[in-house]
Amino acid sequence: MGAMTGNIVGSVCITWSPSIPVFFVLIFVVCGSSMAAYLAAYVFGTELVGPSKRRFTGIIMNLFWSIGNLLVAAIVFFVRDWKYRQLAFSLPAVIFWSYFWYVRRLKVS
């Protein structure tokens, strides 16, 4: 959850970065938190299946990564302004994070 929070905060703050050094620091935060979130998801996803199916699971996870890259190209084509594009890229992370926050809140209640 910490990696997702860092990713969301960094990617939304990139839109309003006042200078180039702040922009580069926020890019560093987003890249680091994205790698941490991907690594955690990859390890969790491969540990859910048995040892004989782990190779296939890794292939499927990377297939969805490639589909995500195709979606990025489609978003870039339709959203021309870089600030709105950055907000569009951070929207799935916000939806994903709010879903897990809501599920945790239901378990506590």
C-alpha positions as CSV (number, residue, x, y, z in Angstrom):
1,M,0.0,0.0,0.0
2,G,2.9,2.3,0.6
3,A,4.2,1.9,-2.9
4,M,0.7,2.6,-4.3
5,T,0.3,5.7,-2.1
6,G,3.7,7.0,-3.2
7,N,2.8,6.4,-6.8
8,I,-0.5,8.2,-6.5
9,V,0.9,11.2,-4.7
10,G,3.9,11.5,-6.9
11,S,1.9,11.1,-10.2
12,V,-0.7,13.6,-9.2
13,C,1.9,16.1,-7.9
14,I,3.8,15.9,-11.2
15,T,0.9,17.8,-12.8
16,W,1.5,20.8,-10.6
17,S,5.3,20.7,-10.3
18,P,6.7,24.3,-10.3
19,S,10.2,23.6,-11.6
20,I,12.3,21.1,-13.4
21,P,14.2,19.8,-10.3
22,V,10.9,19.2,-8.5
23,F,9.6,17.4,-11.6
24,F,12.7,15.1,-11.7
25,V,12.3,14.3,-8.0
26,L,8.7,13.4,-8.5
27,I,9.5,11.3,-11.5
28,F,12.1,9.5,-9.3
29,V,9.4,8.9,-6.6
30,V,6.9,7.6,-9.2
31,C,9.4,5.3,-10.9
32,G,10.6,3.9,-7.6
33,S,7.2,3.3,-6.2
34,S,6.0,1.8,-9.5
35,M,8.9,-0.7,-9.5
36,A,8.1,-1.6,-5.8
37,A,4.4,-2.1,-6.6
38,Y,5.2,-4.2,-9.7
39,L,7.7,-6.4,-7.8
40,A,5.3,-7.0,-4.9
41,A,2.4,-7.9,-7.3
42,Y,4.7,-10.2,-9.3
43,V,5.9,-12.1,-6.3
44,F,2.4,-12.3,-4.8
45,G,1.0,-13.5,-8.1
46,T,3.6,-16.2,-8.6
47,E,3.3,-17.4,-5.0
48,L,-0.5,-18.0,-5.4
49,V,0.1,-20.8,-7.9
50,G,2.0,-24.0,-7.6
51,P,5.7,-24.3,-8.7
52,S,4.8,-25.9,-12.0
53,K,2.5,-23.0,-13.1
54,R,4.8,-20.1,-12.1
55,R,6.3,-19.7,-15.6
56,F,2.9,-19.4,-17.2
57,T,1.8,-16.9,-14.5
58,G,4.8,-14.7,-15.2
59,I,4.0,-14.8,-18.9
60,I,0.4,-13.8,-18.3
61,M,1.4,-11.0,-16.0
62,N,3.8,-9.6,-18.6
63,L,1.1,-10.0,-21.3
64,F,-1.1,-7.7,-19.3
65,W,1.9,-5.3,-18.9
66,S,2.1,-5.2,-22.7
67,I,-1.6,-4.5,-23.0
68,G,-1.2,-1.7,-20.6
69,N,1.5,-0.2,-22.8
70,L,-0.9,-0.3,-25.8
71,L,-3.5,1.5,-23.7
72,V,-0.9,4.1,-22.9
73,A,-0.5,4.7,-26.6
74,A,-4.2,5.1,-27.0
75,I,-4.4,7.6,-24.1
76,V,-1.5,9.6,-25.6
77,F,-3.3,9.7,-29.0
78,F,-6.6,11.0,-27.5
79,V,-5.3,13.2,-24.6
80,R,-2.9,15.8,-26.1
81,D,-2.2,18.1,-23.1
82,W,0.5,16.6,-20.8
83,K,-1.1,17.7,-17.6
84,Y,-4.4,16.0,-18.4
85,R,-2.5,13.0,-19.7
86,Q,-0.6,12.7,-16.4
87,L,-3.9,12.8,-14.5
88,A,-5.4,10.2,-16.8
89,F,-2.4,7.9,-16.1
90,S,-2.8,8.3,-12.4
91,L,-6.5,7.6,-12.4
92,P,-6.3,3.8,-12.4
93,A,-4.0,3.8,-9.4
94,V,-6.4,6.1,-7.6
95,I,-9.3,3.7,-8.4
96,F,-7.3,0.7,-7.3
97,W,-6.2,2.3,-4.1
98,S,-9.6,3.5,-3.1
99,Y,-11.1,0.0,-3.8
100,F,-8.6,-1.5,-1.3
101,W,-9.2,1.2,1.2
102,Y,-13.0,0.6,0.9
103,V,-12.5,-3.2,1.3
104,R,-10.4,-2.8,4.4
105,R,-12.9,-0.4,5.9
106,L,-15.7,-3.0,5.3
107,K,-13.6,-5.7,7.1
108,V,-13.2,-3.4,10.2
109,S,-16.9,-2.6,10.4
